Amino acid sequence: MGRNERGRKIFLATHRIIGLFAGAILVLIGLSGSVLAFRENIDEWLNAPLMRVEAPARPSLRPLDEILAAATAAMPADGRPERLTLPRHAHAAAIVSYMVETDDLDTYFHQLFVDPYTAKVTGSRLYSHGDDVLSQPLVQIVMAFHWTLLLGVNNAYLVGAIGLLLFLSILIGLCLWRPRYGDWRLGLTIKWGASPERIAYDAHRSVGVYFALLLLATLATGVAMIFKPTTHSLATLLSPVRPEPDYGKSTPIAGRPPIGLDAAVAIADRVFPAGRLHWILLPSGEDSVYVVGKQSDDEPNRTKTFRNIGVDRYSGRVLQVQDRDDFTTGERVLEWLFPLHCGEAFGALGRSLVLLTGLTPLLLYVTGFLRWRHKRRARRRPATPI
């Protein structure tokens, strides 16, 4: 047996072992990722009475202070508002997040939904409660499963380790895919008229190579987010990466009440005149600040924003500005990880590709398993006597 043939057999055995065991887990992670590609739409569909509103013929939002006041009135006395997130489209409710701490230091996070056109609360729900993942909304449960397998945040590294193995397996698969006799078309097509064994083999090879780059990108970004400290350190090799911004502290002024949300947004608009108002992080104490986030049209993230302004809640003075246009190369790499992983960086097309990519491991696993079983049966089949 030549050296190349021995190397091929080692690669094939490695690819098979990783695929049979780690691949089964990837199937579940991939299917959950397909669901999460359109997580906001699914969440709204499942909770339409809470999260969707009727848009008037001439949409005009109520003042933000009025929306927050309606939400605050519906909170329990010990509720502490944390964030106001603006509607992501004309038929979506505004979301006010708040937390409740119990006497035993347990923390509950809730969401209140407010019709932005009438400032009326449409409902509320428990959003998160420590390690009690199953108390969360369905989409959040799927999210927790996707990156922790419901084993807890501290065990997410197990998913990261599996991701590294599968990344290696895909690279090995690409090496094995290369046709031995130089006819590349053999690795890109399926002979539908052939035997079931050949169809499974062709499907495994062709689907694998067509989706290889997407699978590698999805695995790489997922692993990078799980091993965040290591990724951060690697990003610093490209350029300096600054720590999360400190938006400063407000200075109380005797006899002067805090400014409202609308005033804070007006101040932030002078810093970033263009862009969509995405959220306002609310002060949690007397010396806390408003953090106003305005999302630019070319920002890859849709879930969050990296254009934030810290505003003194008493004087209205701008204390700190985070502007993604000033990001270093390393910071830009970190910024793109999540939107690339979930596809939101490229809108509906990107999300659709992520959905299809999430389904790919199932097809690869089924065809790979069939191929393994066919070969195993062939080895066990007794030789025909002459």
C-alpha positions in Angstrom: 0.0 0.0 0.0 1.4 3.4 -1.0 1.9 6.3 1.3 -0.9 8.3 -0.3 -3.3 5.3 0.1 -2.4 4.9 3.7 -2.9 8.6 4.4 -6.3 8.4 2.6 -7.4 5.5 4.8 -6.4 7.4 8.0 -8.3 10.5 6.8 -11.3 8.3 5.9 -11.3 6.6 9.3 -11.0 10.0 11.1 -13.7 11.5 9.1 -16.0 8.5 9.7 -15.5 8.4 13.5 -16.0 12.2 14.0 -19.0 12.1 11.7 -20.7 9.2 13.3 -20.4 10.5 16.9 -19.9 14.3 16.8 -22.0 14.6 13.6 -25.1 13.4 15.4 -24.8 16.3 17.8 -24.1 18.7 14.9 -27.4 17.6 13.4 -29.3 18.8 16.4 -27.3 22.0 16.6 -27.8 22.6 12.9 -31.6 22.1 13.1 -31.8 24.5 16.0 -29.6 27.0 14.1 -32.1 26.8 11.2 -34.9 27.8 13.5 -32.9 30.6 15.0 -32.1 32.1 11.6 -35.6 33.6 11.7 -35.9 33.7 15.5 -37.5 37.1 15.7 -40.2 36.2 13.1 -40.9 32.9 14.8 -41.1 34.5 18.3 -43.6 37.1 17.0 -45.6 34.5 15.3 -45.8 32.3 18.4 -46.6 35.4 20.6 -48.6 37.5 18.2 -51.1 38.9 20.8 -48.1 40.3 22.8 -45.7 41.3 20.2 -47.7 42.5 17.2 -49.8 45.6 16.9 -52.1 47.2 14.3 -50.3 50.1 12.5 -52.5 53.1 11.8 -52.8 54.5 8.3 -50.4 57.3 9.2 -48.1 55.7 11.8 -46.9 58.1 14.5 -45.2 56.8 17.6 -46.2 58.1 21.0 -43.5 59.9 23.0 -40.9 57.5 24.5 -41.5 58.9 28.0 -45.2 58.0 27.6 -44.4 54.5 26.4 -42.0 54.0 29.4 -44.5 55.4 31.8 -47.2 52.9 30.6 -44.7 50.0 31.1 -43.6 51.2 34.5 -47.2 51.4 35.7 -47.7 47.8 34.7 -44.5 46.6 36.5 -44.5 45.2 40.1 -43.3 47.6 42.7 -39.9 45.9 43.0 -39.4 45.9 39.2 -36.4 47.8 37.9 -36.6 48.9 34.2 -33.5 48.1 32.2 -34.0 48.8 28.5 -36.5 50.2 26.0 -36.1 48.5 22.6 -37.9 50.2 19.7 -40.2 48.3 17.3 -38.2 46.5 14.6 -41.0 47.1 12.0 -44.3 48.9 11.7 -46.4 46.1 13.2 -44.1 45.2 16.2 -44.6 46.3 19.8 -42.0 48.3 21.7 -40.3 46.2 24.4 -39.4 47.3 27.9 -37.2 44.9 29.8 -37.1 44.9 33.6 -35.7 42.7 36.4 -36.9 41.6 39.8 -34.6 40.5 42.6 -36.0 38.4 45.3 -35.0 38.2 49.0 -32.8 35.1 48.3 -30.9 37.0 45.6 -32.7 35.2 42.8 -33.2 37.3 39.7 -36.1 37.3 37.2 -36.0 39.1 33.9 -39.2 40.1 32.3 -40.4 41.8 29.1 -43.4 44.2 28.8 -44.8 44.9 25.4 -46.3 48.3 24.6 -48.2 49.4 21.5 -46.0 52.3 20.3 -49.0 54.0 18.6 -51.3 54.1 21.7 -48.8 53.6 24.6 -51.0 50.7 25.9 -49.4 47.6 27.3 -50.3 44.5 25.3 -48.9 42.0 27.7 -45.8 40.7 29.5 -43.7 37.5 29.9 -40.9 36.0 31.9 -37.9 36.2 29.7 -35.1 34.6 31.8 -34.6 33.1 35.2 -31.0 32.1 36.0 -30.3 28.5 35.1 -34.0 27.6 34.8 -33.8 27.5 31.0 -37.2 25.8 30.5 -39.0 28.8 32.1 -37.9 30.9 29.1 -39.8 31.5 25.9 -39.4 28.8 23.3 -37.0 30.7 21.1 -34.8 31.3 24.1 -34.9 27.6 25.0 -33.8 26.8 21.4 -31.0 29.4 21.6 -29.8 27.9 24.9 -29.8 24.4 23.4 -28.0 25.7 20.3 -24.9 26.8 22.1 -25.0 24.9 25.4 -27.1 21.7 24.7 -29.0 22.8 27.8 -26.0 21.8 29.9 -25.5 25.3 31.3 -23.4 28.3 30.2 -20.3 27.0 32.1 -20.4 23.8 29.9 -20.7 25.7 26.5 -17.1 24.8 25.9 -18.2 21.2 25.2 -20.1 22.5 22.2 -17.1 24.5 21.2 -14.9 21.4 21.3 -17.4 19.5 19.2 -17.4 22.4 16.7 -13.6 22.2 16.4 -13.7 18.5 15.7 -16.3 18.9 13.0 -14.4 21.8 11.5 -11.5 19.4 11.1 -13.8 16.7 9.8 -15.1 19.0 7.0 -11.5 19.9 6.0 -10.7 16.2 5.8 -13.9 15.6 3.8 -12.7 18.2 1.3 -9.4 16.3 0.9 -11.3 13.0 0.4 -13.7 14.6 -2.0 -11.0 15.3 -4.6 -11.6 12.8 -7.4 -8.7 10.3 -7.8 -8.7 10.4 -11.6 -9.1 14.1 -12.2 -12.7 14.2 -13.3 -14.1 16.9 -11.0 -17.6 16.5 -12.3 -17.8 13.1 -10.5 -17.7 15.0 -7.2 -20.3 17.6 -8.1 -23.2 15.5 -9.5 -25.5 12.7 -8.3 -26.1 9.7 -10.6 -29.8 9.3 -9.9 -30.2 6.2 -12.1 -27.5 4.3 -10.1 -27.9 2.0 -7.1 -29.2 3.4 -3.8 -25.6 3.0 -2.4 -24.2 5.1 -5.2 -26.9 7.8 -4.8 -26.1 8.1 -1.1 -22.4 8.3 -1.8 -22.8 11.0 -4.5 -25.3 13.0 -2.4 -22.8 13.0 0.6 -20.0 14.2 -1.6 -21.8 16.8 -3.7 -23.8 18.3 -0.9 -20.8 18.4 1.4 -18.6 20.3 -1.2 -21.4 22.7 -2.1 -22.0 23.7 1.5 -18.5 23.3 2.8 -17.6 27.0 2.9 -20.9 27.9 4.6 -20.5 25.1 7.2 -16.9 26.1 7.9 -17.8 29.8 8.3 -20.7 28.9 10.6 -18.6 26.5 12.7 -15.7 29.0 12.9 -17.8 31.9 14.0 -19.7 29.7 16.5 -16.6 28.4 18.1 -15.1 31.9 18.1 -18.0 33.2 20.2 -17.9 30.3 22.6 -14.2 30.7 23.2 -14.6 34.4 23.5 -11.4 35.2 25.6 -9.2 33.3 23.2 -10.9 34.9 20.2 -10.4 38.3 21.8 -6.7 37.6 22.3 -6.3 36.5 18.7 -8.1 39.6 17.5 -5.5 41.8 19.3 -2.8 40.3 17.1 -4.5 42.2 14.2 -4.8 45.5 16.0 -5.5 46.9 19.5 -9.0 45.9 20.8 -10.4 48.3 23.4 -12.4 47.1 26.4 -16.2 47.6 26.5 -16.9 51.3 26.8 -17.5 52.9 30.2 -20.3 55.4 29.6 -19.5 57.3 32.8 -21.7 58.4 35.7 -24.4 61.1 36.0 -23.9 63.9 38.4 -27.1 64.8 40.3 -28.0 68.5 40.2 -29.9 69.9 43.3 -33.4 70.9 42.4 -33.2 69.5 38.9 -35.1 66.3 38.0 -33.7 63.9 35.4 -34.2 64.6 31.8 -36.6 62.2 30.0 -36.0 59.7 27.2 -37.1 62.0 24.4 -34.7 64.6 25.6 -31.9 62.1 25.8 -32.6 60.8 22.3 -32.7 64.4 21.0 -29.2 64.9 22.4 -28.0 61.6 20.9 -29.4 62.7 17.5 -27.0 65.6 17.5 -24.1 63.1 17.7 -25.5 60.6 15.2 -28.1 62.5 13.0 -28.6 59.5 10.7 -29.6 56.0 11.6 -32.4 54.2 13.3 -33.1 54.5 17.0 -32.6 50.9 18.2 -32.7 51.0 22.0 -32.2 53.0 25.2 -30.4 51.5 28.1 -32.1 52.9 31.2 -30.3 54.2 34.3 -30.2 51.7 37.2 -29.2 54.2 39.9 -29.0 57.8 40.8 -25.6 58.2 39.1 -26.3 56.0 36.1 -26.6 57.2 32.6 -28.8 56.8 29.5 -27.2 54.9 26.8 -28.8 55.6 23.4 -28.1 53.2 20.6 -28.6 54.3 17.0 -28.3 51.6 14.3 -26.7 52.6 11.0 -28.0 51.2 7.7 -24.7 49.5 6.9 -24.3 47.9 10.3 -24.1 44.1 10.1 -25.8 43.6 13.4 -29.6 43.8 13.5 -29.9 42.5 17.1 -27.7 45.1 18.7 -25.8 48.3 17.8 -22.3 49.5 18.2 -23.2 53.2 17.8 -24.0 54.2 21.4 -24.0 57.5 23.2 -23.8 57.8 27.0 -25.9 60.8 28.2 -25.9 62.3 31.7 -29.4 61.9 33.0 -29.4 65.3 34.7 -27.4 67.7 32.6 -27.9 66.0 29.3 -24.1 66.2 28.7 -22.6 63.6 26.3 -20.2 61.5 28.4 -19.0 58.8 26.0 -19.5 57.8 22.4 -19.0 54.4 20.9 -18.8 54.7 17.1 -18.3 51.5 15.0 -16.9 53.7 12.2 -13.8 54.1 14.4 -13.3 50.4 15.0 -9.9 48.8 14.5 -9.5 45.7 12.4 -9.6 43.5 15.4 -12.8 45.2 16.7 -14.4 44.9 13.4 -13.7 41.1 13.3 -15.3 40.7 16.7 -18.3 42.8 15.6 -19.0 40.6 12.5 -18.9 37.2 14.3 -22.6 37.1 15.4 -24.2 38.6 12.3 -22.2 36.2 10.1 -23.1 33.2 12.2 -26.8 33.9 12.1 -26.9 35.4 8.6 -28.5 38.7 9.6 -25.5 40.6 8.2 -27.0 39.9 4.7 -30.7 40.3 5.4 -33.2 37.7 4.3 -30.8 36.1 1.9 -28.2 35.6 4.6 -30.7 34.1 7.0 -32.1 31.8 4.3 -28.6 30.5 3.6 -28.0 29.9 7.3 -31.3 28.0 7.4 -30.2 25.8 4.6 -26.8 25.3 6.1 -28.4 24.2 9.3 -30.3 21.5 7.5 -27.2 20.3 5.7 -25.7 18.3 8.6 -28.9 16.1 8.7 -28.5 15.2 5.0 -24.8 14.6 5.4 -25.3 12.4 8.5 -28.0 10.3 6.9 -26.0 9.8 3.6 -22.8 9.2 5.5 -24.4 6.7 7.8 -26.0 4.8 4.9 -22.6 4.8 3.1 -20.9 3.4 6.3 -23.6 0.7 6.7 -23.4 -0.3 3.0 -19.6 -0.8 3.3 -20.0 -2.7 6.6 -22.5 -5.1 5.2 -20.3 -5.6 2.2 -17.3 -6.6 4.4 -19.5 -9.0 6.4 -21.0 -10.6 3.2 -19.6 -14.1 2.8 -17.6 -14.8 -0.4 -19.4 -16.6 -3.1 -18.0 -20.1 -3.7 -16.5 -20.8 -7.0 
